[in-house]
Amino acid sequence: MEQKMEDRAGLTARQEQFLAVVLEEKFILDRFYLTGGTALSSWYLHHRQSYDLDFFSLERFHKEHIIRWMTDNKGRIGYDSVRLEEDWGGGESLQVDYPCTQHRFCCL
């Protein structure tokens, strides 16, 4: 994730808050890529508002590390709970539930 926070446009305040915390986590920065509609819209196309954040990794990782990191940082990010559920592609995803919107932390 080589993009700088200043390069984005159209992110919600909650997305900016989440990404600011993510940018401090070496484990995530070294292994994951921000992809999907939010990345395209916010950094390149500027064509629509997008509400979910999709992170993918090319290498295997222990989902427990991500769950622990999100649980430890939930106060800084402002979410209430962390839960693991199945992704449409048959993989696992970590979904962060917010009071008004939902953001997924997708894992291969």
C-alpha positions in Angstrom: 0.0 0.0 0.0 2.3 2.7 -1.3 -0.5 5.4 -1.5 -0.4 8.3 0.9 -3.5 9.3 2.7 -3.4 12.8 1.0 -3.8 11.1 -2.4 -7.3 9.8 -1.7 -10.5 11.6 -2.4 -14.1 10.7 -1.5 -13.4 8.5 1.5 -15.8 8.7 4.4 -14.5 9.9 7.7 -14.7 6.4 9.1 -12.6 5.0 6.2 -10.0 7.6 6.7 -9.9 6.9 10.4 -9.5 3.1 9.7 -6.8 3.6 7.1 -4.8 6.0 9.3 -4.6 3.2 11.9 -3.8 0.5 9.2 -0.9 2.6 7.9 0.8 2.3 11.4 0.7 -1.6 11.2 3.8 -3.1 9.6 2.2 -6.6 9.4 -0.6 -5.3 7.3 1.5 -3.0 5.1 3.9 -5.7 4.3 1.3 -8.3 3.3 -1.9 -6.7 2.0 -3.1 -4.5 -0.8 -6.1 -2.2 -0.7 -8.2 -3.3 -3.7 -11.8 -3.1 -5.0 -14.2 -0.3 -5.7 -13.2 2.0 -2.9 -9.5 1.9 -3.9 -10.4 2.6 -7.6 -12.9 5.3 -6.8 -10.9 7.1 -4.1 -7.5 7.1 -5.7 -8.0 6.8 -9.5 -11.5 7.1 -11.0 -13.4 9.4 -8.6 -16.6 8.1 -10.1 -18.7 7.1 -7.0 -18.9 6.8 -3.3 -17.9 3.3 -2.0 -18.4 2.1 1.5 -16.3 -1.1 1.9 -12.6 -1.5 2.2 -11.2 -4.7 0.6 -7.7 -5.9 1.6 -6.1 -8.9 -0.2 -2.9 -10.7 0.4 -0.9 -12.8 -2.1 0.6 -14.9 0.7 -1.0 -17.0 3.4 -1.4 -15.5 6.9 -2.9 -16.3 10.2 -6.3 -14.7 10.4 -6.0 -14.7 14.2 -3.3 -11.9 13.9 -5.8 -9.7 12.0 -8.6 -10.4 14.5 -6.3 -9.7 17.4 -5.1 -6.4 15.8 -8.6 -5.3 15.0 -9.8 -6.2 18.5 -6.9 -4.3 20.1 -7.5 -1.2 18.0 -11.3 -1.1 17.9 -11.4 1.9 20.2 -9.0 3.9 17.9 -11.1 2.9 14.9 -14.5 3.4 16.6 -16.2 0.0 15.9 -18.1 -2.2 18.2 -17.2 -5.8 17.4 -15.2 -8.1 15.2 -16.6 -11.3 13.7 -15.4 -13.9 11.2 -17.8 -15.0 8.4 -17.6 -16.6 5.0 -16.9 -14.6 1.9 -18.9 -15.1 -1.4 -15.8 -16.5 -3.0 -15.6 -19.4 -0.5 -12.7 -17.8 1.4 -12.8 -16.2 4.8 -13.5 -12.5 5.4 -13.2 -10.4 8.5 -16.1 -7.9 8.6 -16.0 -4.8 10.8 -19.4 -3.8 11.9 -20.0 0.0 12.3 -23.1 1.6 13.7 -24.3 2.8 10.2 -22.1 1.0 7.6 -20.2 -2.2 7.3 -16.5 -2.6 6.1 -14.9 -5.9 5.3 -11.4 -6.9 5.8 -11.2 -9.7 3.2 -8.7 -12.5 3.4 -7.7 -15.1 0.9 
